Amino acid sequence: MSELSFIENFANTKWNTIFDWLNTLQSQVSIKASNIYNSCDIRYSGFKVANVDCNLFPAGFKNLSSDGIRRSTQEMISFINTKKQNGLLDKNAKNIIIVSESHTRNLPYLHGVLQLKNIFENAGFNVRIATFDLKKFKVKLSGNVIEVYKLIKKDNKIYLECDGYKNQNTTSMAEKSNEGDIIFENCPETGRQIIKDKALNLFEADFLVINNDMTVQSPPALQDTNIKTFPETRLGWHLRKKSSHFVKYKEIVEQFSKYFNIDPWFFSAFFESVDNIDIKEGIGLDILARSVENIFSKVSEKYKEYNIKLEPKVYAKANAGTYGMGVMMLNNVEEVENLNKAGRNKLDSIKAGVKNTSFVIQEGVPSLINIDNNPAELVSYGFNLKPCDFFYRYHPDKDSNNSLNAPGARFMNKLNFDLIFKDNLTSLNTDVIKEIAILRLSYLASSLAFISAGTE
């Protein structure tokens, strides 16, 4: 590896002060924050590090290490205890329902939900998994059986449909796949009366953990109910915008940069947002193009200021949604003006076919990291606004400028998280010192992202 860059030296020489600054801000924000967990994508280019996306409903818990699960459990307990101590959650709350996505055939996702369930159970909570719009089903995966129920509401309380009816006459249908078996169970109609029968030892939720990004709407079952949800339903993609997060992120980065007297550009990506765009019909493309041109201009000025010999890239991203949908890298503004049919279709809609009319135009941050000569980025997972684990996302069919959150992406967790907190670096070789610096910068960027999300 080469010598340490400016920001790598900054991270290592100022680490104790940086860590204290982050802890102080995290403790101030976490009391009221409803986002119990987060994930974010960190791009590290050698000359800068930045959060380029932040998810309040992360879906990749299957990639966490055993130590990451331990840290996640500790921070989750801290989050719940803080809520109880401040009267934001009943002190006896013990029953949790995880509200999952409706990906009945997405077994890697369900594996992640099982991991999330384990994190809560490790802390002594009673946990069930449920959805709003499916019949009960079971998944046999890696020797485990995941039961997913359907939620019902009665008198402003949330229960599980068919819970307590396991010995009733149910019908089932199995689907086979290479990764596991899915078994659907059709609940008897009497199951809908379960909430009236106290002898059935019903599972009533004390609070819900939402792992459904609510792209289309807030579930009707959660309207007009007083049950606590983490995160709050108002943070679903039907209302939340990525640009709102990046506004908050910019504010927190500027606080940090002012305190440490350093250019905030080293820790953030330029962005703008544009609304009322109809890509398919070509409405507003001139507005989109002007915004793209503005970001290209800003990045070019910074590259010139710091003598960076690279060609700037810019991203047009749907202003809501996940799974890498509605995202396109641009090499120049002419690519917007000459957008072909395939490009328009790519940007026109997001998950569940929801039409996209709002965009974030964001500076592209090239990745210096690679795994087996494939471009890679760090993904940070955290609870209670604190990073708990990192893993690599890499892609054999992409380059260092591309978005790696795309079909074909692979994941690897071989990071030594505890290196972040190593005290004495003088006896270490340059490669390890550089690794520590990159981990610390990633911890910093993801902490800034999580704190920002906590203020949304």
SVG drawing of the C-alpha trace seen along z (x, -y; Angstrom):
<svg xmlns="http://www.w3.org/2000/svg" viewBox="-65 -26 72 56">
<polyline fill="none" stroke="black" stroke-width="0.4" points="0.0,0.0 1.0,-3.6 1.7,-6.2 -1.3,-7.4 -3.4,-10.1 -4.3,-13.4 -7.6,-12.2 -6.1,-8.8 -3.6,-10.8 -6.4,-13.0 -8.4,-9.9 -5.5,-8.3 -4.1,-11.3 -7.4,-12.8 -9.2,-9.6 -9.8,-9.9 -11.2,-13.4 -13.3,-12.3 -14.8,-9.4 -15.6,-11.5 -17.3,-14.1 -19.4,-11.4 -20.5,-9.8 -21.6,-13.2 -23.8,-13.9 -25.1,-10.3 -26.3,-10.5 -28.1,-13.8 -29.9,-12.5 -30.7,-8.9 -33.3,-9.8 -35.9,-10.9 -34.7,-9.0 -37.1,-6.3 -34.8,-4.6 -33.6,-1.6 -31.3,-0.5 -29.7,-1.8 -27.4,-0.8 -25.4,-3.0 -23.1,-2.6 -19.7,-4.2 -17.5,-5.1 -13.8,-5.6 -11.7,-7.1 -8.4,-7.8 -9.0,-11.6 -12.4,-11.5 -15.0,-9.3 -18.7,-9.7 -22.1,-8.2 -23.8,-7.9 -27.0,-6.2 -28.7,-5.5 -31.4,-3.0 -33.7,-3.0 -35.1,0.5 -32.0,2.5 -32.4,5.9 -28.9,7.5 -28.6,8.7 -27.5,12.1 -24.1,10.6 -23.3,9.6 -20.4,11.3 -20.8,13.0 -19.1,10.0 -21.4,7.7 -24.4,9.5 -23.0,9.2 -22.5,5.4 -25.9,5.0 -27.5,6.8 -25.8,4.5 -26.7,1.3 -30.3,2.5 -30.7,3.1 -29.3,-0.4 -31.8,-1.8 -34.8,-0.1 -33.6,-1.0 -33.3,-4.7 -36.8,-4.7 -38.1,-3.1 -36.1,-5.4 -37.5,-8.5 -41.1,-7.3 -41.2,-6.6 -41.9,-2.9 -43.6,-0.9 -41.0,0.3 -42.5,3.9 -42.5,4.1 -41.3,7.6 -43.3,8.7 -42.0,7.6 -43.4,8.2 -41.0,7.7 -43.0,6.4 -41.2,7.8 -41.3,7.2 -43.6,9.4 -40.7,11.2 -42.0,14.7 -39.6,16.0 -36.6,13.9 -34.9,16.4 -31.7,14.4 -33.9,11.6 -35.8,13.9 -32.5,15.3 -31.7,11.7 -35.0,11.3 -34.2,14.5 -30.9,13.0 -32.7,9.8 -35.1,12.0 -32.1,13.7 -30.6,10.3 -33.8,9.4 -34.2,12.9 -30.6,12.8 -31.6,9.8 -34.5,11.7 -37.4,10.4 -40.3,12.5 -40.3,12.1 -42.6,13.0 -42.3,12.1 -45.4,10.9 -46.5,9.1 -49.6,7.1 -50.7,8.6 -49.9,12.4 -51.2,15.6 -49.2,17.3 -46.2,19.2 -43.1,21.1 -39.7,21.2 -37.2,24.0 -33.8,22.4 -30.3,23.7 -31.9,26.0 -34.1,23.3 -37.9,22.9 -39.1,19.3 -42.8,18.7 -44.3,15.6 -47.7,14.5 -50.3,12.1 -51.1,9.1 -54.6,8.1 -55.8,5.1 -58.6,4.9 -59.3,2.1 -56.0,0.3 -54.0,3.4 -51.9,5.6 -52.2,9.4 -51.1,12.3 -53.7,14.0 -53.8,17.8 -51.5,17.7 -52.9,20.4 -54.5,22.4 -51.6,24.7 -53.6,27.8 -56.7,26.6 -57.5,27.8 -55.2,25.8 -54.4,26.4 -50.9,25.9 -49.0,25.6 -45.2,26.0 -42.8,24.4 -39.3,25.7 -36.2,23.8 -32.4,24.4 -32.1,22.4 -35.0,23.7 -38.7,24.6 -41.6,22.2 -44.8,23.6 -48.0,21.5 -50.8,22.2 -54.4,21.1 -55.8,20.2 -59.4,21.3 -62.0,18.5 -62.2,19.1 -58.7,17.8 -60.1,14.3 -61.9,14.6 -58.8,15.4 -58.6,12.0 -61.9,12.7 -60.7,15.9 -58.3,15.2 -57.8,18.9 -55.6,19.1 -52.6,17.3 -52.5,14.6 -49.3,12.9 -50.0,9.1 -47.3,6.8 -45.9,4.2 -44.2,2.5 -43.4,3.2 -40.0,3.2 -40.6,2.2 -38.5,3.9 -40.8,3.0 -39.7,-0.2 -43.3,-1.2 -42.6,-2.3 -46.3,-2.5 -48.0,-3.6 -48.1,-3.3 -50.0,-0.1 -53.7,-0.8 -53.5,1.5 -51.1,-0.9 -53.3,-3.9 -55.3,-5.1 -53.4,-2.9 -51.2,-4.0 -48.7,-1.1 -45.1,-2.2 -43.2,-1.5 -39.5,-1.6 -38.8,-3.3 -41.9,-5.4 -44.2,-4.8 -43.7,-8.4 -40.1,-7.4 -41.3,-5.0 -40.4,-5.7 -44.0,-6.8 -43.1,-10.0 -39.3,-10.1 -37.0,-11.5 -33.3,-10.7 -32.6,-14.5 -34.1,-15.1 -31.5,-12.8 -28.7,-14.4 -29.7,-17.9 -29.5,-16.6 -26.2,-14.8 -24.8,-18.0 -25.7,-19.9 -24.0,-17.3 -20.9,-17.1 -20.6,-20.9 -20.8,-20.9 -18.1,-18.2 -15.9,-20.0 -16.2,-23.4 -15.1,-21.8 -12.1,-20.1 -11.3,-22.9 -11.4,-20.7 -13.2,-20.9 -16.6,-19.2 -16.2,-18.0 -13.8,-15.3 -16.8,-13.7 -19.7,-14.3 -20.9,-14.3 -22.4,-17.3 -26.1,-16.8 -29.2,-18.6 -32.8,-17.5 -35.3,-18.1 -39.0,-17.4 -41.9,-17.1 -39.9,-15.2 -41.6,-12.7 -38.7,-10.8 -40.8,-8.7 -42.7,-11.7 -39.5,-13.8 -41.0,-16.5 -38.5,-18.4 -35.4,-16.9 -34.0,-20.4 -34.3,-21.0 -32.6,-17.6 -29.8,-18.5 -29.1,-21.8 -28.9,-20.1 -26.5,-17.5 -24.4,-20.3 -24.2,-22.1 -22.9,-19.1 -20.3,-18.4 -19.1,-21.9 -18.8,-21.8 -16.9,-18.5 -14.6,-19.7 -13.7,-22.8 -12.8,-20.5 -10.8,-18.2 -8.8,-21.2 -8.4,-22.6 -6.9,-19.4 -5.1,-18.4 -7.1,-15.2 -6.5,-13.7 -9.8,-12.0 -12.9,-12.6 -15.9,-13.5 -19.0,-11.3 -22.5,-12.2 -25.5,-10.0 -29.1,-10.5 -31.0,-8.6 -34.6,-8.1 -35.4,-10.3 -37.0,-7.4 -36.6,-3.6 -33.9,-1.0 -32.6,2.2 -30.5,0.0 -33.5,-0.8 -33.9,-4.1 -30.2,-4.8 -28.0,-5.8 -24.3,-7.0 -23.6,-9.9 -20.3,-10.7 -21.6,-14.1 -24.7,-16.2 -25.3,-15.2 -26.3,-11.7 -29.4,-13.3 -30.3,-15.3 -30.0,-12.2 -31.5,-9.7 -32.7,-6.6 -35.7,-4.5 -33.8,-2.0 -32.4,-4.8 -35.8,-6.3 -37.4,-3.0 -34.6,-2.5 -35.2,-5.8 -39.0,-6.0 -40.1,-3.6 -38.9,-2.1 -40.0,0.9 -43.6,2.1 -43.8,0.2 -44.2,-3.2 -43.6,-6.0 -40.6,-8.1 -40.9,-11.9 -38.2,-13.2 -34.5,-12.8 -31.3,-13.3 -28.4,-14.4 -25.3,-13.3 -21.5,-13.5 -20.1,-10.1 -17.4,-9.0 -15.0,-6.5 -14.0,-3.5 -10.4,-2.8 -11.2,0.6 -11.2,3.8 -11.8,7.5 -10.0,10.0 -9.6,7.1 -13.3,6.3 -14.4,2.8 -15.8,2.9 -17.5,0.5 -18.1,0.8 -21.6,1.3 -22.2,0.2 -24.9,1.7 -25.8,0.1 -28.2,-0.1 -28.9,-3.0 -27.2,-5.4 -23.8,-3.6 -22.0,-1.4 -21.9,2.2 -20.4,4.0 -19.0,3.5 -19.0,5.8 -17.8,5.5 -20.2,5.3 -18.3,6.0 -19.2,6.7 -17.3,8.6 -19.1,6.8 -18.7,3.2 -15.8,0.6 -14.7,-1.7 -17.2,-4.4 -20.3,-2.3 -23.0,-1.7 -22.3,1.7 -25.8,2.2 -27.0,4.1 -27.9,7.6 -24.8,9.8 -23.4,8.1 -21.4,10.3 -20.7,9.8 -17.8,10.5 -17.3,10.0 -13.6,10.2 -13.1,6.9 -11.5,6.6 -13.9,4.0 -12.0,3.8 -9.0,2.4 -10.9,-0.9 -10.2,-1.2 -6.6,-0.1 -4.5,-2.5 -0.9,-2.2 -0.2,-2.3 3.6,-2.9 4.5,0.8 2.3,1.6 3.3,1.7 1.9,-0.8 -0.6,1.6 -2.3,2.2 -2.2,-1.5 -3.8,-2.3 -6.5,0.4 -7.2,-1.2 -7.5,-4.6 -10.0,-3.4 -12.1,-1.6 -12.1,-4.8 -13.1,-7.0 -15.9,-4.5 -17.0,-4.5 -17.0,-8.3 -19.0,-8.6 -21.5,-6.0 -21.9,-7.6 -22.6,-11.0 -25.1,-9.3 -26.9,-7.5 -27.0,-10.7 -28.4,-12.6 -31.1,-9.9 -31.9,-10.2 -32.9,-13.8 -35.2,-13.3"/>
</svg>
